[in-house]
Amino acid sequence: MKRILEIAIAACVALGAAPAFGAAAALVEGVQMPAWVERNVVGNVQRTPLAAGMELKAGDTLKTGAGARIYVKLAEGSLVQLGENASLQLQELQPQKDGIFKAALNMLEGAFRFTTEAVAKKRRREVTIAVRTVTAGIRGTDLWGRSTEERQIVCLIEGAIEVGAQGEQAVRMDQPLQFYQRDKGKTAPVGFVSAGQLKQWAAETAIEKGRGAARRGGAWKVTLASADSQAAALAVYDQLRVNGYAAEIRPEKAEKGTVYHVRIGGLPSKADAEALASQLRGKMGVTEPKVSM
């Protein structure tokens, strides 16, 4: 029973009591699972499934699995999107230092998008995004990029950026659809992509409605298993968590004792809840998931 209580309390802290943006440098706005955060705690790296509303800290590394997406909202109003099989390290996050929001992000693998809301463009910020050996300085803009071992791409959607590889002169891009590319250690001249190509790229990081993604403030949930014993509930819970699904356990008093419900909440619509239920049915001990508010 002690472990169940610890799990329930931790779930409340992580999900139901997420801090306001004024107190957090970054929050998980949305997550299409499986996805994890790796955090160094007293010298040990802890791997935890990401949940909508979770606070993120400097030093965290975010990772996504197949078909996954993550939306991260920064305190100054920008949104960072990650596509599937991606890895992003939050090297620096300082919401207020001398009146300036400072952040350094390192895109280790996969596709990303960085978008600044119109209302936030006037706020003072110093944000850099490293795409392996390529670094882009952000000044209130919208850009997309991809990082692989052999190839790095940064595409400007709106605004202006300075981008360059280590040991090379940075170039300024200030026209929509310009893109910088480095292939196998060699930098190509800045070129342009078509609107159609950008649309395809943008889809790689976008969360689609009704596909089972959790969002901050979502009211729907999926009960994945209900068991009369702690051991049975924990067996399902542990499988889901290790595979990148932010499950929680909620004990409920019943006539003949206690029933332990394993569930995932934060789904923004019934369609999203049903999509997640369908995705997990028959896997990791989930047999007949139930959707509810």
C-alpha positions as CSV (number, residue, x, y, z in Angstrom):
1,M,0.0,0.0,0.0
2,K,2.9,2.4,0.7
3,R,4.1,2.3,-2.8
4,I,0.6,2.9,-4.2
5,L,0.3,6.0,-2.0
6,E,3.7,7.3,-3.1
7,I,2.7,6.9,-6.7
8,A,-0.7,8.7,-6.2
9,I,1.0,11.6,-4.4
10,A,3.7,11.9,-7.1
11,A,1.0,11.9,-9.8
12,C,-0.8,14.8,-8.1
13,V,2.4,16.7,-7.7
14,A,3.5,16.2,-11.3
15,L,0.2,16.6,-13.0
16,G,-2.4,18.3,-10.9
17,A,-0.2,20.8,-9.2
18,A,2.0,22.0,-12.0
19,P,3.3,25.5,-11.4
20,A,2.2,28.6,-13.3
21,F,4.5,29.9,-16.0
22,G,5.7,32.6,-13.8
23,A,7.4,30.0,-11.6
24,A,8.6,27.6,-14.3
25,A,11.1,28.2,-17.1
26,A,9.5,25.5,-19.3
27,L,6.4,23.2,-19.1
28,V,5.2,20.3,-21.2
29,E,2.3,21.7,-23.1
30,G,1.4,18.5,-24.9
31,V,2.8,15.0,-25.4
32,Q,2.0,12.2,-27.9
33,M,3.5,9.2,-26.1
34,P,5.8,7.4,-25.8
35,A,8.1,10.1,-24.5
36,W,10.6,10.5,-21.6
37,V,12.6,13.0,-19.6
38,E,16.0,12.0,-18.4
39,R,17.1,14.0,-15.3
40,N,20.3,13.8,-13.2
41,V,19.3,13.4,-9.6
42,V,22.2,13.3,-7.1
43,G,24.5,11.8,-9.6
44,N,22.0,9.3,-11.0
45,V,20.1,9.7,-14.3
46,Q,16.4,9.0,-13.8
47,R,14.2,8.3,-16.8
48,T,10.6,9.3,-16.4
49,P,7.7,9.3,-18.9
50,L,6.6,12.8,-19.9
51,A,3.2,14.1,-18.8
52,A,1.4,17.2,-19.9
53,G,1.9,20.0,-17.4
54,M,5.2,18.6,-16.1
55,E,7.8,21.3,-15.2
56,L,11.2,21.0,-17.0
57,K,14.6,22.1,-15.7
58,A,18.0,22.9,-17.1
59,G,19.9,19.8,-17.7
60,D,16.9,17.7,-18.7
61,T,17.0,15.6,-21.8
62,L,13.8,15.0,-23.6
63,K,13.3,11.9,-25.8
64,T,10.5,10.6,-28.0
65,G,9.7,7.2,-29.4
66,A,8.2,6.1,-32.7
67,G,5.2,8.2,-33.7
68,A,5.6,10.5,-30.7
69,R,5.6,14.3,-30.4
70,I,6.3,16.8,-27.6
71,Y,5.3,20.5,-27.2
72,V,7.3,22.5,-24.7
73,K,6.2,26.0,-23.7
74,L,8.9,28.3,-22.6
75,A,8.2,31.0,-20.0
76,E,8.7,33.9,-22.4
77,G,6.0,32.5,-24.8
78,S,7.8,30.4,-27.3
79,L,6.8,26.8,-28.3
80,V,9.4,24.1,-29.0
81,Q,8.0,21.1,-30.9
82,L,9.8,17.7,-31.2
83,G,9.1,15.0,-33.7
84,E,9.4,11.2,-33.3
85,N,12.7,9.5,-32.3
86,A,14.1,12.8,-31.2
87,S,16.4,13.9,-28.4
88,L,16.7,17.4,-27.1
89,Q,18.8,18.6,-24.2
90,L,17.8,21.7,-22.2
91,Q,21.3,22.9,-21.5
92,E,20.3,26.3,-20.0
93,L,16.9,27.7,-18.8
94,Q,16.9,31.0,-17.0
95,P,13.4,32.7,-17.0
96,Q,14.7,36.0,-15.5
97,K,18.3,37.1,-15.5
98,D,18.8,40.8,-15.8
99,G,15.3,41.0,-17.2
100,I,16.2,38.6,-20.1
101,F,14.9,35.1,-20.7
102,K,17.9,32.9,-21.5
103,A,17.9,29.4,-22.9
104,A,20.4,27.1,-24.7
105,L,18.9,24.0,-26.4
106,N,20.9,21.2,-28.0
107,M,19.0,19.2,-30.6
108,L,20.9,15.9,-30.5
109,E,18.6,13.9,-32.9
110,G,15.4,14.3,-34.9
111,A,13.2,17.1,-36.1
112,F,12.2,20.2,-34.2
113,R,10.3,23.5,-34.6
114,F,10.8,26.7,-32.6
115,T,7.9,29.2,-32.8
116,T,7.5,32.5,-31.0
117,E,4.0,33.9,-30.4
118,A,3.4,37.4,-31.7
119,V,2.8,38.7,-28.2
120,A,6.1,37.3,-27.0
121,K,8.3,38.7,-29.8
122,K,8.8,42.0,-28.0
123,R,10.1,40.3,-24.9
124,R,13.8,40.3,-24.3
125,R,15.4,36.9,-24.9
126,E,18.7,35.2,-25.7
127,V,18.0,31.8,-27.1
128,T,20.3,29.6,-29.0
129,I,19.6,26.2,-30.6
130,A,22.5,23.9,-31.3
131,V,21.9,21.3,-34.1
132,R,24.9,19.1,-33.3
133,T,27.8,21.3,-34.6
134,V,25.5,24.0,-36.1
135,T,24.2,26.8,-33.9
136,A,21.3,29.2,-34.6
137,G,20.7,32.4,-32.6
138,I,17.1,33.2,-32.1
139,R,15.6,36.7,-32.1
140,G,11.8,36.3,-32.1
141,T,11.3,34.0,-35.0
142,D,9.9,30.7,-36.4
143,L,12.2,28.0,-37.7
144,W,12.3,24.3,-38.3
145,G,15.3,21.9,-38.3
146,R,16.5,18.4,-38.2
147,S,19.6,16.8,-36.7
148,T,21.1,13.5,-37.7
149,E,24.7,12.2,-37.4
150,E,25.5,13.1,-41.1
151,R,23.1,15.9,-41.9
152,Q,21.9,19.1,-40.1
153,I,19.1,21.4,-41.5
154,V,17.8,24.7,-40.3
155,C,14.9,26.3,-42.2
156,L,13.7,29.8,-41.6
157,I,9.9,30.2,-41.6
158,E,9.6,33.7,-40.3
159,G,11.9,36.4,-38.8
160,A,15.7,36.4,-38.9
161,I,18.4,34.1,-37.5
162,E,22.2,33.8,-37.6
163,V,23.3,30.2,-38.2
164,G,26.7,28.6,-38.6
165,A,28.9,25.6,-37.8
166,Q,31.8,25.5,-35.4
167,G,34.9,27.2,-36.9
168,E,32.9,28.8,-39.7
169,Q,31.5,32.3,-40.2
170,A,27.8,32.5,-39.3
171,V,25.4,33.5,-42.0
172,R,22.3,35.6,-41.6
173,M,19.0,34.3,-42.9
174,D,16.1,36.8,-43.1
175,Q,13.9,35.6,-45.9
176,P,11.1,33.0,-45.4
177,L,11.9,29.5,-46.7
178,Q,15.7,30.0,-46.7
179,F,17.5,27.0,-45.4
180,Y,21.0,26.1,-44.2
181,Q,22.3,22.6,-44.7
182,R,25.4,20.8,-43.5
183,D,26.0,17.3,-45.0
184,K,28.7,15.0,-43.8
185,G,30.7,17.9,-42.3
186,K,30.4,20.2,-45.3
187,T,28.3,23.3,-45.4
188,A,26.2,24.0,-48.5
189,P,25.3,27.5,-49.8
190,V,22.1,28.8,-48.3
191,G,19.1,27.9,-50.5
192,F,15.3,28.0,-50.6
193,V,12.7,25.2,-50.1
194,S,9.3,25.1,-51.6
195,A,6.2,25.7,-49.5
196,G,5.2,22.1,-50.1
197,Q,8.4,20.8,-48.7
198,L,8.1,23.0,-45.6
199,K,4.5,21.7,-45.1
200,Q,5.8,18.2,-45.1
201,W,8.6,19.0,-42.7
202,A,6.2,20.9,-40.3
203,A,3.9,17.9,-40.1
204,E,6.8,15.9,-38.6
205,T,6.7,17.9,-35.4
206,A,2.9,18.7,-35.2
207,I,0.5,17.1,-32.8
208,E,-2.7,16.2,-34.7
209,K,-6.1,16.5,-33.0
210,G,-7.8,13.2,-32.2
211,R,-4.6,11.1,-32.3
212,G,-4.2,10.4,-28.6
213,A,-2.0,13.2,-27.4
214,A,-2.3,14.5,-23.8
215,R,-2.5,18.3,-23.5
216,R,-2.1,20.6,-20.5
217,G,-5.6,21.0,-18.9
218,G,-7.1,18.0,-20.8
219,A,-10.2,16.7,-18.9
220,W,-10.5,13.2,-20.5
221,K,-8.8,10.0,-19.2
222,V,-8.4,6.4,-20.1
223,T,-8.6,3.7,-17.4
224,L,-6.2,1.0,-18.7
225,A,-6.7,-1.6,-16.0
226,S,-8.5,-2.1,-12.7
227,A,-7.3,-4.7,-10.2
228,D,-8.2,-5.9,-6.7
229,S,-4.5,-6.3,-5.8
230,Q,-1.6,-3.8,-5.7
231,A,0.7,-6.3,-7.4
232,A,-1.6,-6.7,-10.5
233,A,-2.0,-2.9,-10.8
234,L,1.7,-2.3,-10.4
235,A,2.5,-4.9,-13.1
236,V,0.5,-2.9,-15.7
237,Y,1.7,0.5,-14.3
238,D,5.4,-0.5,-14.5
239,Q,5.1,-1.7,-18.0
240,L,3.4,1.4,-19.2
241,R,5.9,3.7,-17.4
242,V,9.0,2.0,-18.7
243,N,7.6,2.2,-22.2
244,G,7.1,6.0,-22.0
245,Y,3.4,6.2,-21.1
246,A,2.6,8.5,-18.1
247,A,0.3,6.2,-16.2
248,E,-0.8,6.7,-12.6
249,I,-2.5,4.6,-10.0
250,R,-5.6,5.7,-8.2
251,P,-7.0,3.5,-5.3
252,E,-10.7,3.5,-4.9
253,K,-12.7,2.1,-2.0
254,A,-15.1,-0.7,-3.0
255,E,-17.6,-2.9,-1.1
256,K,-15.1,-5.8,-0.9
257,G,-11.9,-3.8,-0.4
258,T,-9.9,-1.5,-2.6
259,V,-9.8,-1.4,-6.4
260,Y,-6.6,0.0,-8.0
261,H,-7.2,1.9,-11.3
262,V,-4.3,2.4,-13.7
263,R,-5.0,5.3,-15.9
264,I,-3.6,8.1,-18.2
265,G,-5.3,11.5,-17.9
266,G,-4.9,14.9,-19.6
267,L,-6.6,14.0,-22.9
268,P,-8.2,17.1,-24.4
269,S,-11.1,15.3,-26.2
270,K,-13.0,12.1,-26.3
271,A,-11.5,11.3,-29.7
272,D,-8.0,11.6,-28.2
273,A,-8.9,9.4,-25.3
274,E,-10.4,6.8,-27.6
275,A,-7.3,6.9,-29.9
276,L,-5.0,6.3,-27.0
277,A,-7.2,3.5,-25.7
278,S,-7.1,1.9,-29.2
279,Q,-3.3,2.3,-29.3
280,L,-2.7,0.5,-26.0
281,R,-5.4,-2.2,-26.2
282,G,-3.8,-5.6,-26.1
283,K,-0.4,-4.3,-25.0
284,M,1.5,-4.0,-21.8
285,G,-1.2,-5.8,-19.8
286,V,-4.0,-3.5,-21.1
287,T,-7.1,-5.5,-22.2
288,E,-10.3,-3.4,-22.1
289,P,-9.5,0.3,-21.6
290,K,-12.3,2.6,-20.6
291,V,-12.7,6.2,-21.7
292,S,-14.3,8.8,-19.3
293,M,-14.1,12.4,-18.1
